[in-house]
């Protein structure tokens, strides 16, 4: 069970990282469109709001994706149950961007939570 949860975390974390990097690239493109010319759509002040929002969301999703991957690695190694569970929860939070990632995260949380006894204790890790 922990290996299945870890693999789900790794897959969802990778997908989340790809989508957050796409969002950051979109931010760069929007900033380039803005340039010195006023935008051709909406009010001139609307585009900077989108740029800042996309930038913040992209960075937050990238951090959550990294924690998800780290939790997946710990789950596959069956060590540090807390980190593995935190990675699974971050996978669920990444699911705000994509429903498939959210479903993978829910399944990963269940797998990691059920298999707590299979993880090594902190004293054995040292």
N, C-alpha and C positions, 0 to 999 in steps of 0.2 A: 504493500500500500504506500509506504513513503516514497518508493522509487517512482511509482505512477504519479503521485502528487508532485514530486520534484520535476519530472519530465513535463508535466502540464505547466508548472511554473516557468520552466525554461522556455518552452514554446511560446507561452503567452507573454513572457518578458521580452523575448526577441521580437514578437509581433508588435508589442507596445513600443519598443525602442524604434522600430522601423516607422511606425505611425507618428511618433513624436518627432523624429528627424524630418519626416515629410512636412509636419506642421511648422518646424523651424525653417525649412527651406521655403515654404509658402510665406513665412514672415519676411524672409529676405527678399523674395520676389515682390511682395506688396510694398516693401520699403523702396525697392528700385522703381516700381511704378509711380510711387509718390514723387520722388525726385524733386525737381524744381517746378514741375508743371502741376497745376491743380488737377485733382482727379476728375474724370469725366462722368462720374456717377455720384449721387448723393451730395451731401454737404461737404465742404472741404475739411471739416474737423472730424468727419466720421472715420476716415482711413487710419489716422494715428491710433484711434481707439482699437480698431481691429488689429493693428500691428502689435500693440502692447498686450492685448488679450491673447493673441496667438503665441506671442513670445513667452508669456507667463505659463500658459497651458502646456506648451511644448516642453519647457524646462521641468515643470512639475511631473508630467507624464514620463519624461526621461529618467528622473530620479526614482519614481515608483517602479519603472521597468528595471533599473539597476538593482533595486532592493529585491524585486521579484526573482531576478536571475540568481542573486546571491542566496536567497532562500531556497531556490530550486537546487542549487549545488549542495547546500547543507542537507536538504531532504534526501537527495540521492546518496549522500555519504552516511545518512542516518546519524547525524550529530547536530547538536544545538537546535533542539525542537522549537525554541522560541523564535529563532531567526527563520526557521522553515515556515512556521505559522505566520510570521510577519510578512514573509515573501508571498505567501498565499493570499493574505489579506490585501497586500498591495496589488496583486493580480486582479482581485475583485474591483479595487478602486480604478485600475486602468480600464476596466470594463465600461467605464463611463464613456470612453471614446468608441468602443466597438463591442457589440453585444456578444460576439463569439468569444472574445477574451474574457468577458464577465462570466459566461457560462463555464469556461475552463477554470477560472478562478474559484468559483463556487465549488466545483468538483474537487479542486486541489485543496481547498480549506477542509472539506469533509475528509479526504484521504489523510491529510497530515494530522488533523485533530483526532481521528480514530486511532491512528498508529503511534500515539505518544509513547507507549511502552516499548516500542521497537527502537527508540532512539537511545544513544549512549548517554550516560549521565555525565555531568560536568567533570567529576573526579576522574573518570576513565579517559577523558579527552586529553588530559595534561600529560 
